[in-house]
Amino acid sequence: MKKILKYQNVLMYYINILLFSSLTFCKEEIFISVIKEGIKEQFIPSNAIIITQKDIEKTSAKNLGELLDMLTVYDLSHYSGLGSEKSLRLRNSTSNQVLVLINGIPISGPAKGSFNLSLIPVEVIEKIEILSGSSSGLYGANAVAGVINIITKTSSKIHPEVYSCFSYGSFNTYGTTAEFDYVKDAYGIKILASGIHSDGWRENSKYDSISGYGKFSKQTLYGKVDFEILTKDSKSGIPGISPLPMEQWDGEKEKQASTPYALEYDNFSLFSLNFNNKLITSKLSYDIRKLIYDNSKDPLWPEKTDSNLNTINFLNEIALPYKIYVSLNYTYTLLNQQYPLNSNHNFKKDVSNLSLGLKKELNFESFNFIPIFRWDSNSIFGNKVSPQLIFVYGLKNLKFTLTAGTSWRAPTFLDLYWPDQIWAKGNPDLKPEDSYSLDFAFEFKPEKFRVSINPFYRYIRNQIRWYPENPQDMFSAWIPSNVDETVAQGVEINSEFSVRNIFINKVSVLLCDNRIKKKGEEDKGWQKQAYSPLVSAVYNFEVLLPYSFKLANVIKYVDSQYSRDSESGTKLKSFILWDIKFSKNIFNFLDLYLQAKDVLDQKGVNREAYPQPGRSYECGFCLNVKF
């Protein structure tokens, strides 16, 4: 209790700074695409976060995972260097409970659960929408903790334009990007290609990737047609955990890999055909993810997995009179999981989902109310109903938001059909996880600044955890089971302010207490969850210096946390990650930058036994040529 009060005092200190500073708020017109026409900025609920193109430009992140790790208070796993898996946890949820979308198309879901955010190159991103809270009413299964929607770039230049960048940094890391953009009459085209190489900091952490993106648009008499392609192919070494205890790490010893032969080949491709007019939005998409984990050369524990995941989505939303919106969606997913060293473990499974959604926007001068209802018919789990509501009431300088919803997470194919390996096996009798959440937010936005305070509550039942099939038998196989309940409660604080447009600031603070009630440990009651820091905070600011120099800073604080529930296991120390980027534009066509990451060299270890490199450097330039 004393610790909670301590951090509440810290939060009130931040609030006082914001409320009593003579500042000027820097506005930028934004919206969130919850309904077909989008919700305008004045009615965006306070549990939604928008990351704009200007925010992205303040960093030199190479992929979506790195970007979110820098700019949000949420947790992203630190397993290794560039290209290692990055998955998002909203308010300390599991990553399987966060639904990932690209332009409203789900790319995480029933087959494998969480999506590796390192597979999305940052160059293709126009903006990011993050909506916290149970959101299956809007987006269907797996939005238990919330959703992240990545909006990709579209052609916007009336003259042909070529944009190219080159960067070089620590660990022999270098990258190149080339982008072409042009709009002519009713046609538009954007093409982008990028490549990255890094020798890595640890043994067996080399990384290579190549990405491609294309968007072709045509305006017709009946609406706009887009065809979009996004693909990324990567190869990375997997060093695994450090074989040395953390107390023996000295900056060099922990570089040793526990899996020196392990390699991962990862390919993600998304193809989508979209049609949009005032009446209807239709999206037909096909995405492929091929993942090969190859540790077959390991003399002690050889293994290899060849996984092929294919998904088809047909998504439709129709705008009816009186601001009524009807959605009719169909998704089919097929997973072909192969084990080349033991074909007896192979399996091939599929699932389909048909959904019908209904939304109604009641919009008046001072408030916006959107009740939402969705019905899902799943080929494995049957029928699910998910209600949700969004209410925003805005006065001149105040805004009140109430959002509430229910959600469910479908067990993954790996949960259901994990091969029987004596010590572990899948459980085809699993039930979906269920949740409900409530956000009640207060936003104060006079002319000089904006600050929102958002208390929240989330409850999850039937949460899936690997648990002994027979707890009384120490040799019993572990299987995934619906055995847990979890509660998350806390408050988010977000603010934006600037001083005469030369000192631009954003501050976010998350105070979140996560508790779990576990089968077999009922006597312990509600336990503090593992990997759940009580406080996280991000402060990013940009200073405009003389002669058009810019200095951008991103400072992220993460409180101490434990690797096991009930504050047991290894205690991971609190840390501050401070990144600085110094940039200069020359003659409006050449941008130069120099960046230092983890300036304080605090490592930022947030997963037990996974060391981090610490301070590193990068420089680069971008060239913009117009024709």
C-alpha positions in Angstrom: 0.0 0.0 0.0 2.9 2.4 0.8 4.4 1.7 -2.6 1.1 2.5 -4.3 0.8 5.8 -2.4 4.4 6.7 -3.2 3.7 6.4 -6.9 0.4 8.3 -6.6 2.5 11.2 -5.2 4.8 10.9 -8.2 1.8 11.0 -10.6 0.3 14.1 -8.8 3.7 15.8 -9.2 3.6 15.3 -13.0 0.0 16.5 -13.1 0.9 19.7 -11.2 3.7 20.4 -13.7 1.2 20.1 -16.5 -1.6 22.1 -15.0 0.4 25.2 -13.9 2.9 25.7 -16.8 2.4 28.5 -19.2 2.3 26.5 -22.4 0.7 26.4 -25.8 -1.0 23.3 -27.1 0.1 22.1 -30.5 -2.9 20.7 -32.4 -3.0 18.2 -35.2 -6.2 17.0 -36.9 -6.5 13.3 -36.2 -9.3 10.7 -36.1 -9.7 7.0 -35.2 -11.3 4.5 -37.6 -13.7 2.8 -35.2 -16.6 3.4 -37.6 -16.6 3.7 -41.4 -16.4 7.5 -41.5 -14.1 7.6 -38.4 -14.5 9.3 -35.1 -13.4 12.9 -35.2 -10.7 14.2 -32.8 -13.1 16.0 -30.5 -14.9 12.7 -29.8 -12.0 10.3 -29.7 -12.3 8.3 -26.4 -9.5 8.9 -23.9 -8.5 5.2 -23.9 -7.4 5.6 -27.5 -3.8 6.5 -28.4 -2.9 7.9 -31.8 0.8 7.8 -32.9 1.1 10.2 -35.8 3.7 10.5 -38.6 5.4 13.4 -36.7 5.8 11.1 -33.6 7.4 8.4 -35.8 9.8 10.8 -37.3 11.2 11.6 -33.9 12.7 8.1 -33.7 15.0 6.0 -35.8 13.1 2.8 -35.0 13.6 0.0 -37.6 10.3 -1.8 -37.0 6.9 -1.5 -35.3 8.1 -3.3 -32.2 11.0 -0.9 -31.6 8.7 2.1 -32.3 6.1 1.1 -29.8 8.8 0.3 -27.2 10.1 3.8 -27.5 6.8 5.8 -27.7 4.3 4.0 -25.4 4.1 3.0 -21.7 3.2 -0.5 -22.7 5.4 -3.6 -22.3 7.3 -5.1 -25.2 9.6 -8.1 -24.7 13.4 -7.5 -24.8 14.7 -10.9 -25.9 17.6 -9.9 -28.1 18.8 -7.3 -30.6 17.4 -6.1 -33.9 14.8 -8.5 -35.4 14.1 -10.4 -32.2 10.5 -11.1 -31.4 8.5 -8.1 -30.2 5.0 -8.6 -28.9 2.8 -6.0 -27.2 1.1 -6.3 -23.8 -1.6 -3.7 -23.1 -1.8 -2.8 -19.4 0.3 -5.9 -18.6 -2.0 -8.4 -20.4 -0.6 -11.3 -22.2 0.5 -10.7 -25.8 -2.1 -13.3 -27.0 -4.8 -11.0 -25.6 -3.9 -8.1 -28.0 -5.4 -8.1 -31.5 -3.1 -6.7 -34.2 -4.7 -5.1 -37.4 -3.3 -3.6 -40.6 -5.8 -1.2 -42.0 -8.5 -3.0 -40.0 -7.5 -6.4 -41.3 -6.6 -8.9 -38.4 -3.1 -10.4 -38.7 -2.9 -12.0 -35.3 -5.5 -14.5 -34.2 -6.6 -18.0 -33.6 -3.7 -19.9 -35.1 -0.7 -18.7 -33.1 -2.1 -15.8 -31.0 0.4 -12.9 -30.7 2.1 -11.4 -33.7 5.8 -10.5 -34.0 5.8 -6.7 -34.4 9.3 -6.8 -35.8 7.8 -8.0 -39.0 6.3 -4.6 -39.8 8.8 -2.2 -41.2 8.4 1.3 -39.8 8.8 2.9 -43.2 5.3 1.8 -44.3 3.4 3.2 -41.4 1.3 6.4 -41.7 -0.1 6.3 -38.2 -1.0 3.8 -35.4 -4.2 3.6 -33.4 -4.2 1.8 -30.0 -7.5 1.2 -28.3 -7.2 -0.3 -24.7 -9.9 -2.3 -23.2 -12.1 -5.3 -24.2 -13.0 -4.7 -27.8 -14.5 -7.8 -29.3 -17.6 -5.8 -30.1 -15.6 -3.9 -32.7 -13.1 -6.4 -33.9 -14.0 -9.9 -32.8 -11.9 -12.5 -31.0 -8.6 -11.9 -29.2 -9.2 -8.2 -28.4 -9.4 -9.0 -24.7 -6.9 -6.3 -23.7 -7.3 -4.1 -26.7 -6.3 -3.6 -30.3 -3.5 -2.0 -32.3 -4.4 -0.9 -35.8 -1.5 0.0 -38.2 -2.6 2.5 -40.9 -0.2 2.2 -43.9 1.0 5.0 -46.2 -0.8 6.0 -49.3 0.2 8.0 -52.4 -0.1 11.8 -51.8 2.4 13.6 -54.0 1.1 15.5 -57.1 4.7 15.4 -58.6 6.9 12.3 -58.8 9.0 12.1 -55.7 11.8 9.7 -54.7 12.8 9.4 -51.0 15.9 7.4 -50.0 17.7 6.9 -46.7 20.9 5.2 -45.4 21.9 4.5 -41.8 24.8 3.0 -40.1 25.3 2.2 -36.4 26.8 0.1 -33.7 27.3 -3.7 -34.2 27.9 -3.1 -37.9 24.2 -2.3 -38.3 23.2 -0.6 -41.6 20.0 -0.1 -43.5 18.8 1.4 -46.8 15.3 2.6 -47.9 14.0 3.8 -51.2 10.5 5.2 -51.7 8.6 6.4 -54.8 5.4 8.4 -54.6 3.1 9.8 -57.3 -0.5 10.8 -57.9 -1.7 11.5 -61.4 -5.3 12.3 -62.2 -7.3 9.4 -60.7 -4.3 7.2 -60.2 -1.9 6.9 -57.3 1.2 4.8 -56.7 3.5 4.3 -53.7 6.4 1.8 -53.8 8.9 1.2 -51.0 11.8 -1.2 -50.5 14.2 -1.5 -47.6 16.9 -3.7 -46.3 18.7 -4.1 -42.9 21.8 -6.0 -41.7 23.3 -6.3 -38.3 26.1 -8.4 -36.9 24.3 -8.3 -33.5 25.7 -7.7 -30.1 25.6 -11.3 -28.8 26.9 -14.6 -30.2 24.6 -15.9 -32.9 22.5 -12.7 -33.2 23.2 -11.8 -36.8 20.2 -10.3 -38.6 19.3 -9.7 -42.2 16.0 -8.6 -43.7 14.4 -7.2 -46.9 11.0 -5.5 -47.1 8.8 -4.4 -49.9 5.6 -2.4 -50.0 3.3 -1.2 -52.8 0.0 0.5 -52.9 -1.8 1.2 -56.2 -5.0 3.4 -56.1 -7.7 4.2 -58.7 -10.6 6.6 -58.3 -13.6 5.5 -60.2 -17.2 6.9 -60.6 -18.3 4.4 -58.0 -15.6 4.8 -55.4 -11.9 4.3 -54.7 -10.1 1.0 -55.4 -6.8 0.1 -53.7 -4.5 -2.9 -54.2 -1.8 -3.2 -51.5 1.2 -5.6 -51.0 3.3 -5.8 -47.9 6.1 -8.3 -47.6 9.1 -8.9 -45.3 11.6 -11.7 -45.3 14.2 -12.1 -42.6 16.9 -14.4 -41.2 18.1 -14.1 -37.7 20.3 -16.0 -35.2 18.6 -17.0 -32.0 21.1 -16.7 -29.1 18.6 -17.9 -26.4 19.0 -17.1 -22.8 22.3 -16.3 -21.3 23.9 -19.5 -19.8 25.3 -17.4 -16.9 23.4 -16.2 -13.9 22.5 -12.6 -14.1 24.7 -11.7 -11.1 27.7 -12.7 -13.2 27.0 -10.5 -16.1 29.7 -7.9 -16.8 28.9 -6.6 -20.2 30.9 -9.3 -22.0 30.3 -12.7 -20.4 26.5 -12.6 -21.1 27.1 -12.3 -24.9 27.5 -16.1 -25.0 24.6 -17.9 -26.6 22.8 -20.9 -25.1 21.6 -21.9 -28.6 24.6 -21.1 -30.8 23.2 -23.0 -33.8 19.6 -21.8 -33.8 18.3 -19.9 -36.8 14.9 -18.4 -37.6 13.6 -17.7 -41.1 10.5 -15.5 -41.0 8.4 -14.4 -44.0 5.3 -12.4 -43.8 3.2 -11.3 -46.8 -0.1 -9.5 -47.0 -2.1 -8.9 -50.2 -5.3 -6.8 -50.0 -7.9 -5.5 -52.5 -10.0 -2.7 -51.1 -13.1 -0.8 -52.3 -14.5 2.3 -50.6 -17.3 4.8 -51.2 -19.8 6.6 -49.0 -22.0 3.5 -48.8 -19.7 0.5 -48.4 -16.2 -0.5 -47.5 -15.0 -3.9 -48.7 -11.7 -5.6 -48.1 -10.5 -8.9 -49.4 -7.1 -10.0 -48.1 -4.8 -12.9 -48.1 -1.8 -13.2 -45.8 0.9 -15.8 -45.5 3.4 -16.3 -42.7 6.1 -18.9 -43.0 8.3 -19.5 -40.0 11.2 -21.9 -39.8 13.0 -22.5 -36.6 16.1 -24.5 -37.3 18.3 -25.9 -34.5 19.0 -29.2 -36.2 22.8 -28.8 -36.0 22.7 -28.7 -32.2 24.5 -31.9 -31.1 22.6 -32.1 -27.8 19.1 -31.0 -28.6 18.4 -31.0 -32.4 15.0 -29.7 -33.4 13.3 -28.0 -36.4 9.9 -26.6 -37.0 8.4 -25.5 -40.3 5.2 -23.6 -39.8 2.9 -22.3 -42.6 0.0 -20.0 -41.7 -2.5 -18.8 -44.3 -5.5 -16.5 -43.7 -8.2 -15.2 -45.9 -10.4 -12.2 -44.8 -13.5 -10.8 -46.5 -14.5 -7.7 -44.5 -17.5 -5.4 -45.3 -19.0 -2.4 -43.6 -22.1 -0.7 -44.9 -23.3 2.8 -43.9 -27.1 3.0 -43.6 -29.3 6.0 -43.0 -29.3 7.6 -39.5 -25.6 6.7 -38.9 -26.3 3.0 -38.6 -23.4 0.7 -39.6 -23.6 -3.0 -40.4 -20.5 -5.2 -40.8 -20.5 -8.7 -42.3 -17.1 -10.4 -42.1 -15.7 -13.9 -42.9 -12.3 -15.2 -41.9 -10.6 -18.6 -42.8 -7.3 -19.6 -41.3 -5.2 -22.7 -42.0 -2.1 -23.8 -40.1 0.2 -26.5 -41.4 2.7 -27.3 -38.6 5.6 -29.6 -39.7 8.4 -31.1 -37.6 10.9 -32.4 -40.1 12.9 -34.4 -37.4 9.8 -36.1 -36.1 6.9 -36.3 -38.6 4.7 -38.0 -36.0 4.2 -34.5 -34.5 2.9 -32.9 -37.7 -0.6 -31.5 -37.7 -2.8 -29.5 -40.1 -5.8 -27.6 -38.8 -8.2 -24.9 -39.9 -10.9 -22.6 -38.5 -13.5 -20.3 -39.9 -15.4 -17.4 -38.4 -18.5 -15.6 -39.7 -19.6 -12.4 -37.9 -22.3 -9.8 -38.0 -21.9 -6.4 -36.4 -24.1 -3.5 -35.7 -23.1 0.0 -34.7 -25.2 3.2 -34.2 -23.7 6.6 -33.8 -25.8 9.1 -31.8 -24.0 12.4 -32.5 -25.0 15.7 -31.1 -23.2 19.0 -30.6 -21.7 18.1 -27.2 -21.7 14.3 -27.0 -21.2 11.2 -29.1 -22.7 7.8 -28.2 -21.9 4.6 -30.1 -23.6 1.3 -28.9 -22.0 -1.7 -30.6 -23.1 -5.3 -30.9 -21.3 -8.2 -32.6 -22.2 -11.9 -33.1 -19.5 -14.4 -34.1 -20.1 -17.9 -35.3 -16.8 -19.9 -34.9 -16.3 -23.3 -36.4 -14.6 -24.6 -33.3 -16.1 -22.6 -30.4 -19.6 -21.9 -31.6 -21.5 -18.6 -31.1 -20.2 -15.7 -29.2 -22.0 -12.3 -28.5 -19.9 -9.2 -27.7 -21.6 -5.9 -26.7 -19.6 -2.7 -26.4 -20.3 1.0 -26.0 -18.4 4.3 -26.4 -19.7 7.5 -24.8 -17.9 10.9 -25.1 -19.3 14.1 -23.6 -17.4 17.3 -24.5 -17.8 20.8 -23.0 -15.7 23.7 -24.0 -12.5 22.7 -22.2 -13.6 19.4 -20.7 -14.2 15.9 -22.1 -15.7 12.9 -20.3 -15.3 9.4 -21.7 -17.0 6.2 -20.7 -16.1 3.0 -22.6 -17.1 -0.5 -21.7 -17.1 -3.8 -23.4 -16.8 -7.6 -23.3 -14.3 -9.7 -25.2 -13.1 -13.3 -25.8 -9.9 -14.9 -26.8 -9.9 -18.1 -28.9 -7.3 -20.7 -27.8 -4.6 -21.0 -30.4 -3.9 -24.1 -32.5 -0.8 -24.6 -30.5 -2.8 -24.5 -27.3 -5.3 -27.1 -28.7 -3.1 -29.4 -30.8 0.5 -29.2 -29.4 2.0 -32.6 -30.2 2.2 -35.2 -27.4 5.8 -34.9 -26.3 5.3 -36.9 -23.0 6.2 -33.8 -20.9 3.8 -31.5 -22.8 0.7 -31.8 -25.0 -2.2 -29.7 -26.3 -5.7 -29.6 -24.9 -8.6 -29.8 -27.4 -11.1 -29.3 -24.6 -10.0 -25.7 -23.9 -12.6 -23.0 -23.7 -12.2 -19.3 -24.8 -11.1 -16.7 -22.3 -13.7 -14.2 -21.4 -13.3 -10.6 -20.2 -15.0 -7.3 -19.6 -13.5 -3.9 -19.0 -14.5 -0.4 -18.0 -12.7 2.9 -18.7 -13.9 6.3 -17.3 -11.8 9.2 -18.4 -11.6 12.9 -17.7 -9.8 15.2 -20.2 -8.9 18.8 -19.6 -7.9 20.7 -22.7 -7.9 24.5 -22.4 -6.0 26.5 -25.0 -2.7 26.0 -23.4 -2.4 22.3 -23.1 -4.2 18.9 -22.9 -4.1 16.3 -20.2 -6.3 13.2 -19.7 -6.7 11.0 -16.7 -8.2 7.5 -17.4 -9.0 5.1 -14.6 -9.6 1.6 -15.8 -10.6 -1.9 -14.7 -10.3 -5.2 -16.6 -11.4 -8.7 -15.4 -10.5 -12.0 -17.3 -11.8 -15.4 -16.4 -10.8 -18.9 -17.8 -7.4 -17.5 -18.6 -5.2 -20.2 -20.2 -2.1 -21.3 -18.5 0.1 -24.4 -18.9 -0.6 -26.6 -15.9 0.2 -30.2 -14.8 -2.4 -32.6 -16.1 -2.2 -34.3 -12.7 -0.8 -31.9 -10.1 -0.3 -34.8 -7.7 2.2 -36.5 -10.2 5.5 -34.7 -10.5 6.1 -36.5 -13.9 2.7 -35.5 -15.3 2.6 -33.8 -18.7 1.9 -30.1 -18.7 -1.1 -29.0 -20.7 -2.8 -25.6 -21.4 -5.8 -25.3 -19.1 -8.5 -22.7 -18.2 -7.4 -22.3 -14.6 -6.8 -18.6 -13.9 -8.7 -15.4 -13.2 -6.9 -12.0 -13.6 -7.7 -8.4 -12.7 -6.0 -5.2 -13.9 -6.8 -1.9 -12.4 -5.1 1.5 -12.5 -4.9 4.8 -14.2 -3.4 6.2 -17.4 -2.3 9.8 -17.7 -1.5 11.4 -21.1 -0.7 15.0 -21.9 0.5 17.1 -24.8 1.9 20.6 -24.7 4.4 22.9 -26.3 6.1 26.3 -25.7 5.7 28.6 -28.7 6.0 25.6 -31.1 9.7 25.2 -30.4 9.5 22.9 -27.4 7.0 20.1 -28.1 6.2 17.6 -25.4 4.2 14.4 -24.8 4.0 12.7 -21.4 2.4 9.3 -20.7 2.2 7.5 -17.3 0.7 4.1 -16.6 0.0 3.0 -13.0 -1.3 -0.6 -13.3 -1.8 -3.2 -10.6 -2.2 -6.7 -12.0 -3.4 -9.7 -9.9 -3.9 -13.3 -10.7 -5.9 -16.0 -8.8 -4.4 -19.4 -9.7 -5.7 -22.9 -9.5 -3.8 -25.0 -6.9 -2.8 -21.8 -5.1 -6.1 -20.6 -3.8 -4.6 -20.2 -0.3 -2.5 -17.3 -1.7 -5.5 -15.4 -2.9 -4.9 -12.7 -5.5 -1.2 -12.7 -6.3 0.9 -10.0 -8.0 1.4 -11.1 -11.6 4.9 -11.8 -13.0 6.4 -9.2 -15.4 3.9 -6.5 -14.3 5.7 -3.3 -13.3 3.5 -1.0 -11.2 4.6 2.2 -13.0 5.7 2.9 -16.5 6.2 6.3 -18.0 7.3 7.9 -21.3 8.4 11.5 -21.9 9.2 12.5 -25.5 10.0 16.0 -26.4 11.4 17.8 -29.4 13.4 21.1 -29.3 13.7 23.4 -32.3 17.2 24.9 -32.2 18.7 27.8 -34.2 19.5 27.2 -37.9 16.7 24.5 -38.2 18.5 22.0 -36.0 16.2 19.6 -34.1 16.8 17.7 -30.9 14.4 14.9 -30.1 14.4 12.9 -26.8 12.5 9.8 -25.8 12.8 8.8 -22.1 11.1 5.7 -20.9 10.9 4.6 -17.3 9.9 1.0 -16.2 9.5 0.1 -12.6 11.1 -3.0 -11.0 9.3 -6.3 -11.6 9.5 -10.0 -10.8 9.9 -13.0 -13.2 7.4 -15.1 -11.2 4.0 -14.5 -9.7 3.6 -13.4 -6.1 6.8 -11.3 -6.3 9.0 -14.3 -6.5 11.7 -15.5 -8.8 14.3 -13.0 -10.1 13.7 -9.3 -9.3 14.5 -7.2 -12.4 15.6 -3.7 -11.5 13.8 -0.5 -12.7 15.5 1.2 -15.6 15.4 4.4 -17.7 15.9 4.1 -21.4 16.9 7.5 -22.9 17.3 7.9 -26.7 18.5 11.2 -28.3 18.2 12.1 -31.9 19.9 15.2 -33.4 18.8 16.2 -36.9 19.3 18.9 -39.5 17.5 19.7 -42.8 19.6 21.1 -45.6 18.0 22.9 -48.6 14.7 21.1 -48.0 15.9 17.9 -49.7 18.6 16.4 -47.4 18.1 15.3 -43.8 21.1 14.4 -41.6 20.8 12.8 -38.1 22.8 11.3 -35.3 21.2 9.2 -32.6 22.3 7.7 -29.3 20.2 4.9 -27.8 20.2 4.0 -24.1 22.3 7.1 -23.3 22.5 6.1 -19.6 23.6 2.6 -20.5 21.0 1.0 -18.2 20.5 -2.1 -20.5 16.7 -2.3 -20.1 16.4 -6.0 -19.1 12.7 -6.9 -18.8 12.9 -10.6 -19.3 14.8 -13.0 -17.0 18.2 -14.2 -18.5 17.9 -12.1 -21.7 20.8 -9.6 -21.6 20.6 -6.3 -23.5 23.5 -4.4 -25.2 23.1 -1.0 -23.6 24.4 2.3 -25.2 24.6 2.3 -29.0 24.9 4.9 -31.8 23.6 5.5 -35.2 23.9 8.1 -37.9 22.3 8.5 -41.3 20.8 10.7 -44.0 17.7 10.9 -46.1 17.5 12.4 -49.6 14.2 13.7 -51.0 14.2 14.4 -54.8 11.2 15.9 -56.6 10.7 15.8 -60.4 
